Amino acid sequence: MEDLSIPVQAKLAAAWTSFMFLYIYVDYFHLHKPGVIDDLRAGVIFVLDISPALLTMMLASVAIPALMVMLSMTLPARVNRATNLAVASLYIPYSMINALGESWDWALFYGLSIGIELLLLAFILRSAWTWPRRTASPATLAVSLDSEPLRTPQQA
């Protein structure tokens, strides 16, 4: 088995994808807490009245990491690195805010979910921060991938 080098862009997109799955499922499982649905029916989230502005802000908070999946694969390296560093840095305190006002009864749920979110954000920050300054030339990559010569589909 051979460990191939994975491009930084793919690592970042995978991390943002994992972050999004976790982010969405934490919100979904939160709905199972006693009283949450009753509060939603009463028009309240946490201590905030449900309004178009609140829902728009909530949509933006989910849309940004979702867009980071695509942006991590398509932005030029320099802009990509800066964008990932900025967005991941902003989401660290934002992720921790989810635990505000929660009782210790829910400490394991929020500790685990926020802890994993923070690990993913740390991975994104590390990957973006340590992004290689130079890339190997295609000729170097071809030689280093395998000593076996490339074959055309007819030769395989």
N, C-alpha and C positions, 0 to 999 in steps of 0.2 A: 504494500500500500504506500502511496506517495502523498505527502502533504503538499498540495499546491498552494502557492501564495494567492490569497484572496485580496482583491483590490479594496482599498480603504472605502471607496464609495459603496461597495456591496456590504461591507461590515457595518457601515453607518446606516444604510437602508434596512438591514436586518435588525439592528438594535432599535431603530425607530419603529419598525413593525412590531417587535416584541413589546415595546413600550406602549404602543397603541392597543394591542390586545389586552394587556394588563390594565391599562387606564380604563378601557371600556368595561371590562369585567368587574373591576372594583366598583364602578358606578352601578352596574347592574346588580351585583350582590348587595350593595348598600340598600337597594330597594326592599330587600328582605328583612331589614331591621324593623322591629316592632315600632309602629307609629309613623314611619316614613311615608307610607301611602296615604295615611290619614292627613298628614301635613300637606302632601301634594294636592289632595282633593280640596283642602282648605286654602290652597293658593300660596303656600309658604315652602321655601327651601331654606333649611337651617333657620336663620332669622330674617331672611330676605323675602319680600313679596315677589311672587312670580310675575314677571312683566316681559314685554317684548325685548326691552334692553337687557334684562338679565339673561334671557334665553339666547340672545345674540352673543353676549359675552361668553356664555357657556359653549355655544357652537364654535366660536373662535378658539376657545381653549382646547377643543378637540381637533379643530381643523389644522391648527399650526403643526402639531406633531404628525398628523396624517400627511400634510404637504411635505414635511421633512423627508418622508420615505422617497417621494419622487424627486425632490430637490437634491437629496444626497446622491442620486444616480445621474443627475443631469447638469448640475452647476459646474462651471470650471473649478479646478482644484483650489485656487486661492480664495475665491468667493465661497466655495463649498466649506472650506475649513473654517473661515470666519463665521459663516452662518451657523454651522453646527456648534461652534464654541459659544456663540451668543445665545442661541435658542436653548441649548442644554443648560447653560448657566442660569437662565431665567426660570426654567422649569424646576430647578432644585427647590427654591423656596416655595414655589407654587405647589409642588407635590406635598411638601411638609404641611401646608396650610390645611390639607384635608383632615388632619387630626384635631384641628381646633374644636374645642367644645365637646369632644367625645369623652365618654366615661372610661374608666380603667377596665370596665367589663369588655370593651372592644379593643383593648390595647394590642392583643395578638393579631387581630384582623388588620388593623391599621399599621401596626409595626411591620408585619410581613409584607403587606402591599406597598407601603411607602418605602420600606427597605429595598425591595426588589426594584422599584422605580428608580430609586437613588443609585443602585448598582448599575442599572442600564444607562442612566445619565452619566455616571462616572466613566463607564466604558466608552460612551460617545465622546466625552471630553478628552479622554486619554487617546482615543483613536484619531480624533481631529488634531489634537495638540502634537502628537508624534507623527503626523502625516509626513512621509518621506519627501525631502526637498527635491530630490532628483529621481527620475524613473529610469529603469534600465532600458537600453535600446531594444527594439524588436529582435535584432540579431543575437544579443546577449540572452534574451529570454528564450529564444528558440534553441540555443545551444544548451542552456541550463535545464530546460524542462525534461529532456530525456536524451539519452544517447542514441535511441532508435530513430532512424530517419523518418521523416513525414511521408505518409503514403497517400496516394490519390484514391478516390473511391474504387476505381477499377483494380487497384493493386490489393485492396483489403480482402 
